[in-house]
């Protein structure tokens, strides 16, 4: 079975020089395409707040969709696998799946063949998590290892990135403490897991936030967007140097966004969709050149509807494969989504 035929939406960007304003701008074009994916018995259920994590083995890339929830607060703990080469969805059946409780707003990162899942929330059950689960994609088995050290408080809507040292998490929120601006690093040695709180003098000035995004380039972690405790959107670009564990904070007043998807494509940090504080969810795309970081730039785009509907969405998930940002699901103002898009 297949989804409707592929249509495309084209985004035009201008990369603006930082220091020499008289230089000619360089036009870049990105295309948003509906992916005509096939599937076995059924597509993943409509949802937001899930994670989509790529794992590459023997030259083959599979994307793992984990968890999420719909607008009725029904949370999921299922795992679906997207074969990027075949553009095909298959539902997986991991061993001991009951150990991973249904949730949304968690994070997932891949280290080798294993996907590390941390935190999240189940609003219907009134639960917020700080547990660690690992899905071995070779054996399709869940494990839930204990970790010691500076264990992070429960949270959801945080970020996580994979570093050579381990998994880094930042921020998020919970009903008990509100927004957070703390940073933790999970390391592993001989099967033993340890959390370490990463503190620095600059950390106290970081805005507490949720629903933000992050990426890693070289030894730097970039964090932007998100929603503050006040309900306003964050205009801060926070950069963590993982060699010195020091922060640099820059302002991006022209761009505010939360619950969007982002990924690094050709050294450009692309951001798609989310909420900018308006009455509708966004269907636009912005880019930030990480090597110059002048500002997050938007340029005119030609609107083309995909699958008979607009593309504005919130709480979708995505990841980068072969310099393409693969996007799944999310929510509109009226409905939940389970479509697959590719931005390239």
Secondary structure, 3 states (H helix, E strand, C coil): CECCCCCEEEEEEEECCCCCCCCCCEEEEEEEEECCCEECCCCCCCCECCEEEEEEECCEEEEEEECCECCCCCEECCEEEEECCCCEEEECCCECHHHCCCEECCEEEEECCEEEEECCEECCCCEECCCEEEEECCCCEEECCCEEECCCCCCECCEEEEECCEEEEEEEEECCCEEEEEEEEEEEECCEEEEEECCCHHHHHCCCEECCEEEEECCEEEEECCEECCCCECCEEEEEECCCCEEEEEECCCCCCECCEEEEECCEEEEECCECCCCCCCCCEEEEECCCCCCCECCCEECCCECCECCCCECCEEEEECCEEEEEEEECCCCEEEEEEEEC
